[in-house]
Amino acid sequence: MVDVRMPVTAEPVGDVTAVLGEGPYWRPEDEVLLWVDVTRGLLHMTRVQLGETITIELDPVSAAFPAVGGGIVTAGGHRLTLRATRPGEGWAGRTIAEAPASDGVRFNDAAVDPAGRVWVGSMDIKEKEPLGTLYRLGTGGTLTPVVKGATVSNGIGWSPDGTRMYYNDSPLRRIDMFDYDQATGEAFGGRVFADLSRADGFPDGLTVDADGYVWVAMFAGGALRRFTPAGHQDAVLPLPVSQPTSCAFGGPGMADLFVTTAYRDLTEAQRAAEPLAGRLLRLRPGPVGLPSSATQAVIPS
């Protein structure tokens, strides 16, 4: 595995610190980054140019992303909910889908395919047993199981042409790839895209840039790792925190790379050594992300 270090400055955005920051999603119309603190059940809406954050308590919440025509979709517990664009009237929202309730299992990461189709994965809360499922949201609020037996569903993304889907079950320490039919939402032919068993940490959230390169946050590994479309690692971006959780492009020209982080289970000494742990970070690595329209959810009727 190529281990070329790419020195990039990581700067904090705003002043919010999360126990378990996750799920960055860019909302271009008002230059706001949506992200969550899973442990505290909080949705953060950070206006990145000003460093200002509006925080809403939604316990539980594990992911949030914008919807076509306005509104925010949140994943929490076993439910997907469509809420208003901003806090206020209609913020409680309406349930658009619900997975079968199961003790010790909750939704985790979620993403939107290039056609606006919603995907959401669940996980074992204890992160030990293969109790989770990766679902695709269909018409009428139907959640179709696509990948069963996941322990910690994470890192869902697509190639720029929409013919590949990437997915992590973090404890397996690899990125899987599926052939993808954008017209139907069918994912098939699953195989290993990148083996991370010898890398530090566990693959968490990921994003795909405009050239088809895959960027993955390595939880407990203190870095982002970048892979070519052929699955070869070509760069490592060291970070000033040990627990990066996910990453997403945004900002002017989609040239900023936002990284959510955590300080879960760190000792006081470790936190003192990582003053940026739990903060939202911004990098400018050079490559740019896909257009923001690729992350707008189409809500089925």
Disulfide bonds with the S-S distance in Angstrom:
none
